[in-house]
Amino acid sequence: MIRVFAAAALAVAFAAPATAVAPPVTAIDAGGARAFVQPDPGVPLAGVMLHVRAGLDRQTAAQNGLAALTAEAVLRTPVASTLRRAQDGLSPGQAVPLADAVEAAGASISYAVGPQGVRFYLEGTPERLALAAPLVAGALGAPAFDPATLAAARASLGERIADEDGDPRLVGRAMLRSAYYRGGAGLPALGNPAALAALGAADLKTFYDTWYTRGDAVASAVGRTGDATDAASRVLLAALHAGTARATALGARPLGAQPKRILTHRDLGAPYVVLGFAAPSLGERDFPAALVMRALLGSVFERAGATTRPPLLRSVGLIYGYDASPAQLVLWINGSRIDPEVGLTGIGAIAKAAATKPLTAAVLARYKETARGEWALETVTLDERASAIGNAVELGLPAGAADDVAAAIARVTAADVVRVAKKYFRKFDVALVLPRGNGN
């Protein structure tokens, strides 16, 4: 669950319906597996997410990209298609990659790899989900690791890696995650082309057999839920083999008294400065106050305007990876809009002031409202809602824990902000993403 924030005014605007109450999250019978549902009859679509405990920290330090390549191979596994329209050019029963077959069935499928899990997300109308879910289950239960499938998976990941490598915010975050997390969790989420080329079918099969277990998985359905989504959750969970994998803990390095500086170059027009802070994850005592601090830091150097700027044109922004425990919060500074040294000095001054002097009642109220607005934006789309449910369960919390955060923000005191600022926001590492050229 990773979101980027910098436009506080937009967040406050979206926070207006504070009295709206989300439908409760309830469990469904999934044959002993964990499955939850949160209905929203007001939307035409439904989403089903399968959370598999097979993320980056399940890799060894020598298995860069293995989690992503395994997930990508699932989407590239050939399955029998379901005809949707004649113009699709597919015949019933024709074997095509899972992603194409799901699209032909009128639905969509995607996945995301995080420090502690991989999440497969299926979305469509309930009728289309009923057609697509058995196709996904077939690939999940018996993914193909043959040379053709792996070649297609590597090529797809290569394109995604190239896209992310052009975003200085993501480049900086990857550098800081590598400095913060130990072991496989610190590796790039998608690997790199050289590492992917070295991974073979045996590596993927061992990873799949070890970590794709039903006992560690969670299914979450949101939107226009009912019999179709219940059935989809059950069939996806049933596709995984029974059992529970051995536990692994996510390790993090303590931040030093002086910031560690990491440097890289990219084809950019201006430098980016990216700061990495240790942070509390969802469900921890300090989490609500950390969201208030996020709102405070995100407002630094932002100027009000008639329109919301695209992320890459904003002065500052934040990425909070609270789906992992321990969590990490990343703040980036756009060097084309703010002098990097001025930005670093300003962020440091704000963090120091927050840690030593309580916010006034008016300032605290303003940033609590901003934090509540930003939190409301965390679960706007169906995939975000489904992710919030699974994230909570994976962290050992009630499935609806995310729905309680807004109320917890309202209870944050000035003393809470001082405590959290002092504990988390006085130390950080720095990634510098600089333009190529000028003799570099």
N, C-alpha and C positions, 0 to 999 in steps of 0.2 A: 504494500500500500504506500506508493510514493507519489507525492504531489508537489508541484512547484507553485510558490506564492510570492507575490510582490505587490499586487494591486489591492490595497486595504479597502479602498472605497467600494470596489466591486463586491468584496466579501461582506461588507456591512450591508450593502443593498440586498444581497441574497439572504441575509440573516433575518429579514423582516418577519417572515411567518414563524416566529419563535414559539407560538402557541400550538403549532401543528404537532401532532403526536404520531410517530411512526408506528405502523402495525407491529405487534409483538413478533419476535422470532420464536418459532416452535420447532420441536424435533419431530421427525417422521420415522416410521418403522422402516429400517433398511437392513433387516436381517442381522442386527448386531453391530453394523457399521454406523458411523456418525454421519447424520444427514439432517439438515435444517432448512426451514422455509420461512420467508417473510413476504406475504402477499402484498400486491399493490394493484388492485383491479382497475385503477385509472390509466394504466399504460397498456398498449396493445401487444407488447412483446414480453417474453420471459427469458431469464438467463439462468443457466446452471453452471456452477464452477466446481471443478474437482481439484481440491488442494492435496497434493502429493508431497510427502516429506522427503523430497529428493532434490534439494537445492544445492547451493554452492558448498556449504559446509560438509556435505556428504562426499565431496571430491577430496582426493589427496592433493598435496602441493604439486604433484607431477601430472595431474589430470585436468589441466587447464581446458575448459570448454566442454567437459564431458556431460555435465548436467544439461546444458543447452542442446548439445548434439543429440542426446537421447530423446529429449522432448521434441526436437525438430524432426527426428526420424519417425516419431509417432505420426506427426502431421503429413509426412511423406510416404507413409506406408500405403501400398495399393489396397483398395477395398472395392467391392462391387458397388457401382454407382446407382443412384435412384434418379430416374428421369424427371426433370422438372419442366422443361420447355424444349420444344424441338430445336430452337436455335442454340441450345447448349451444345449440340453436336455429340451428345452422349447417348448410348443405348443402354436400356436396363440391363444390369449385370456386368457392364463393361468395367474392367479394373482400372481405377484411376487413383491418384494420391488422395488420401483422406480429406485434405483441405478442399480439393476440387469436388469430391463427392458430397461433402457437407454443403458446399455452395450450391451444387446442383439440386440438393434437397430443399433449398430455400432458407438455409440457416448460415451461420458463420461460426468459425472456430479460431481461437488464438491461444497463445500461452505466454507466460512471463516467468522468468527465473529470478528468484531472490536468494538472499543469504541462507535461508533455512527451508525453502520449498519451491516447487514449481506448480503453477496454477494453469489448468486448462479451462478455457471459458467457451461455452456454447450458448449462442443466442439466436432467437427466432420466435415466430409465433408458436403457441403450444402445439399446433398441428404439425408444423415443420420440425420442431424439436423431436416429436414422436418418430419422424422419419430419420432424423440425423443421429439421434443418440445411439441406436444399435450399431451404426457405422463407426462411431467414435469408440464404442466399447470393443468392437472387433479389433481395431488397431491398437487400443490400449492393452488388450489381453494378449496380443501376439504381434508386437511391432516387428517390422522388417529391418534387418541390419545387413542386407545384401549390398554389394558394391554400388549398384545403381541408386538405391535409396540413400545410401550414405553420401554419394557424390552430390545428389540433389540437395540433401540436408546441408552439406558443407557450403555449397554455392549460395543457398538462401541465407545462411548465417553470415557468410562473407559480405553480402549486400547490406545486411543490418549492421554489421560491425563498421563498414565504411560510412554508413549514415551517422552512426553515433560518434565516430571519430571526427566528424565535422562539427560537432556541437561542443564548444569549449566547456559548457557547464557539466556535461556528462563526462567529458575527458577528465576534468578536475575532480569530479565525484569519484570516478574509478580510481584515480591516484590516491585519494584520501582513504577510500575504503581499503585499498591494499596496505596502506600504512597503519590502519586502525585494527582490522580484523586479522586474526591468525589463521594459518592453514588455507584450505580451499575457499573459505568465505571471502578471503581477500583477493581472489583471482577475478579477472574480468568476467562479467556476467555471461557474455557470449563466447568467451575464449578469444583466440586470435587465429588467423588462417594457418600459420605454421603449426601451432599446437593441435588444431583440428585435423590437419592432414596426418598427424602422427597417431591419431586415435583410430582403432580398428573395431571390427565387429565384436571381437572377444571382450574388448573394454566396455562396449555398450551393453552387451548381454549380461556381463557380471554386475554392472551398475544397476541395470533394470531389475535383475533377479534379486539383488540385495535390498534395494530401497523402494521399489514400487509395490508396497504392501498395503493391503486393505485396512489393517489395524491402525496405521498411521494416517490414513487419508480422511478427509472431510469433504462432504458434498454440501453446497449451499445453493438454494434456488430462490430467486426473487422475481418480482414483477407479476405478470398474469399467471400465477401458479395454480396448480390443481393436479388432477390425475396424471397429465402428461409430464409435468416436471417431477412429480414424485417417482414416476416410472423411470424417467431419465436418470435421476439421482441413483436409484437402485441399480440400474443396469451398468452405469459407469463404475460404481463401487464394486459391483460383482465381477467386473472385468479384471480387477487387480487380484493377485494371488493372496490367499489368506496368510495371516501372520502379522507380527509386529517386528520391525527391525530394531537392532540395538540402538540405544540412545547415544547421541553425540551432543556435546555442549559447544556453543558458539563462544570462541575465545577472542578477547580484545586486548590490545596493548594500552597501558596507561599513557596518557598524554604528559609530555614533559613540561617543566616550568617555563621553558623557552620554546616557541613554536618551531616545529620541524618544517623546513621549506623544501618543496619538491618542485622541480622545474621540467617543463617540456615545451616543445614548439609545434605550432600548427599553422596552416594557411589562414590567418586571421588578419583583419584590419586593425585590431586593437587588442591589448592584453586583457586577460580575465584573471582575477584573483579569487580563489575559492578556498573558503575556510571550513574545516571539519571539526565539529564539537562532539564529544560524547553526550548522550541524551537518554532520558528515560523512555521506555517503550509503553505501549498501550497497557493500561491496568496498573501501572506503578503509581505510587503516591504522588510523585512529582510531575506526572504527565500533564495534568491540566495547567499548572503554573508554567511548564515549559512551552505550552501552546501560547500562553500570554506573552512569554519572552519571544517566541517566534514572531508574533504580531508586532511587538515593539521593534525588533531588529529589522523586520521587513519594511517598516515604515521609514527607516533611515534613508535620506537622500531622495525619497520619492516625492515627485511634484504632482499636484492635482492637475487633471486635464479633462477635456470634454470626452475623450475616447480612451479606452484601455489599450496600452501598448502591447504588442507581441512580446513574449518573454525575452527574446534576444535583444530587444530594444529598450528594456527596462534597466534602471540603474542597479538595482539589487534584486535578488530573489533567493528563495530557500527551498531545499529538498529535505524532507524529514522521513527517514526510513524507519518508522516506528513499528513496522511489521516484523522486525527482528529484535531479539533481546540478547545482549545489549544493543541499543539503537544508536544511530548516528544522525546528526543534523548537519546539513551542508548549506553554507551561505555563499553566494557568488556575487562578485562586483564586476560590473561591465566597465572596462577601462576606457571605452569610447565616450562614456557619459560622466565618469568620475575618475579623477586621478587616483591610481591604485594606492599610493601612499596616504592620500587624504581619506580614501575609503577605509583602509585598514585602521588608521588613527581614529576615525569616527566610530567604527564598530567597537574598537577597544574601549573608547571612552564611554559609549552607551552601556557596554557590559559591566565596566567598572562601577559606573554610577548606579546601575540597577542592583549591584551586589553590596553597595555600601549605604545607599540612601533610599528609603522606602518611597514608592511612587505616591503622589498625592491622590486623594480620593477621586478627583475628576479624571486625572490621567489613567489611573488604574481602571476606572469604569470604561473609558474609551477603548483601551486595548483589550479588555475582557470582551467587550462587544465585538471588536474586530476579530478576536480569536474565535468567538462563537460563530461569526459569519464565515470565517475560513473553514472551520470544522464542518459547517453545513455543506460547503462545497466539496468536502471529502467524499460524500456519498450521493452525488447527483445522478450519475449514470448507473445502470443496472450492474455493470461489472464491478464498479466501486462498492456498491451495496453488498454484492455477493462476496467480494474480497474482504470486506469489513467483518462479515460473519465468520468466515473461515479463519481470518487472522486472529480473532478473539479466541476461538476454540483452540487453535494451535498454541496460543500463549497460555492455555489453561484457564481461560476466563469464561464467563457465561457467554453464550452465542450472541446475545444482544448487547454486549458491553459497550459497543460504539455509540449506542443510543443514549447512554447515560453520561457521555462526556460533556455535552453542552451544559447540563445541570452542574457538573463538577467544576466547569470553568466559572460559573456564576458564584461559586463558593470560594474562589481563590482570593486570598488576602494579600495585602502589601508585603507582609512578612513572608508569605509563601514565595513571592517573586524574588525577594532578597535571598532567601535560602537557595532557591534553584539557580539564580544567577551566579551566586558564589560557588555552588557545587559543580555546575556544568559549563558555564560560559566565560570563565576567566582563563581557561586553557584551550588551545586549539592548535591544529596543524594547518599549514598553508600550502596550497598547490598553485603554482604560477603557470598559466597557459599563455605563452608569448607568441607573437607573430614571427614567422620565419623571415630570414633576411637580415639586413643591417650587420652583416658579418657573422651571424649566429649559425 
